[in-house]
Amino acid sequence: KDGKTTLQILIEQYTDNYDFWKSLSSDKEKYNNYKMGKVDEILSMLCDRFNLEKRDFVFLDCFTPLTLERYIGSFRGAYMPFEMIPKMKYKMTNFKAKGIKNLYIGSQWAFEPGGLPMAAVCGQFCIQRILKDEGKDNVINPREIVKY
């Protein structure tokens, strides 16, 4: 809507965090109360930091590692398969499978650091690679994408 902004907050989770959320999952009420308590803590911090009121926010959703595991099947609720570390050199594939003609690979595993955002980027890169291999302009035209 006009005058509204979507705010998404990511809190890094590690193996012990997943185990904690998993232990809560046997009691849905406890799980939801804890999750909403965290939402309230974060809203309070935002309100204090930016001089806002909680009524300024419309809460949409909160997801945990268990949510990601349930909806997208990610291992232990990971949203990215690779850990990002300082000075890490990222590698990109050419999105082609060796030895198999016309097979292009685009997934959360094909482009570091991986994850859902990178899966979308990989899809775009695969299409650009297909166009390049076919000798076509490397500009994505939605009408061309339909052919694939």
N, C-alpha and C positions, 0 to 999 in steps of 0.2 A: 504494500500500500504506500501511497505517497506519504512522505515524512517519517517513514519507518526504516530501520536498518536491521539487518540480520547479524547477530553476533554469535560466533561459534568459538568456543574455548576448548582447547585440547590440553589435557593434562597427561603427561607421559606416564605410562604404566609399564611395569616390569613383571617378571615372573611371580614375585611374591604378591604383587597387587592382584594378579589373576587368581592366585590361590585364595586370597582373601575374599574376592567377589564370589568365587565358586563356593566357598564355605557359607556365605550368606544366602546362596540361591535355594537352599533347602527350605527356607522360611520366606515365602514371597513378601509377607508384610514387613518383616525385618529388612529384607533386601530393598524394598521400595522406600521405606522410611529412611534408611541410611543414604540411599541415592538422593532423595529429596532434601535431606539434611545438608548434603554436600552442595546441592544447587543453592540452597539458602545461604550457606557460607560464602559461596562465590558471589552471589548477588549482593550480599552485605559488603564484601570487599570492594566491589565495583561502585556501589553507592557511596561508600566512604571516600574512595579515591577520587571520584569524579563529581562529587556533590549531587548525587541523584537520589531519587526515591524508588523503592521497590515497585511502586505502582507505575513507574515509567517503563517497566519491562512487561512483556507478554511472554511467558514461558512456553516454549514449544515442545522440547524434548531433551532428554538426557540419556546418553547411552554409555554403557560400560563395556569392558572387554567381553563380557558374556553376550551382550547385544550383538557385537560384531561376529562373535563365534556363531551365534544362532542364525543371523541373517545372511552372512556371506561365507560362513564356514572357514573363517581364518583360524590359523593355528593359535590356540590359547588367546584368542581375541586380539591378535596383532593387527593393527591397521597398516603397518608397513613391514615387509619381510626382512629388511636390512636395517641395522642400527646405524645412525648417522654419527660420525665422530669427527672431531676437528681435523682439518687438513686432509680429509679423505679424498682420494681421486676417484671420481665416479666413472664407470664404464658404461658404454652404450653398445648394444648389439647392432648388427645391420638388419635385424628383423627377418632374416632368411634362414631357413633350415638347411644345413649342409646336406648335400646329396639328394634332396627331394625338390624337384622342380615345382615352382609355383606354390610353395608353402611358406607363408610368412607368419611370424610369431609376434603377437602383441599381448602382453599380460603384465600382471603386477610383478612378475619375476624377471622381466626382460630389460628393465631399466632401473638402475639404482637411484634412489634408495627404495624404490618399489612402492607398493600400496595402491589403493584405489585411484588417487589422482594420476599416478604414473601409468596405470592401465589405460586410462582415457587418452593420455598423451601418446602412448604406444600405438593405440588404434589409429590415431592421426598419422604417426610416422609410418606405419605399415602402408596406409593408403598412398602416402607420398612416395614410398619406395616402389609400390606397384606401378604407379604412374611413371616414375622414372624408368623402371625396367621395361615398360611398354613404349618408351620414347615419347611420352606425352608431357605436356607442360606440368611442372611440379606445383601447380596451384590447384587446390582442392575445389572441385566443382561438384555441388551436391548431386547433380544429374549423373555424373560419372560414378559416384560412390554407389548408386543404386545397382549398377552392373555387377558389383562384387558382392 
